[in-house]
């Protein structure tokens, strides 16, 4: 499976990681800002939890912590 296929399969993981790094945040700090457990952030970034299995509340919290529109994580 090529990189493109991985990105297509796990777009939320790709975008979450991209915006987190762009913001200069660690997974731990992002989790703190979003009010989530670090393991939740890790699972999303590792593609273990797909956007469809992540609650809207958590996606909104992550987007808010990153200062981005939520649709950018989908």
Secondary structure as GFF3:
##gff-version 3
##sequence-region A 1 74
A	DSSP	alpha_helix	3	9	.	.	.	ID=ss1
A	DSSP	alpha_helix	11	22	.	.	.	ID=ss2
A	DSSP	alpha_helix	27	34	.	.	.	ID=ss3
A	DSSP	alpha_helix	38	45	.	.	.	ID=ss4
A	DSSP	three_ten_helix	51	53	.	.	.	ID=ss5
A	DSSP	alpha_helix	56	66	.	.	.	ID=ss6
A	DSSP	three_ten_helix	70	73	.	.	.	ID=ss7
###
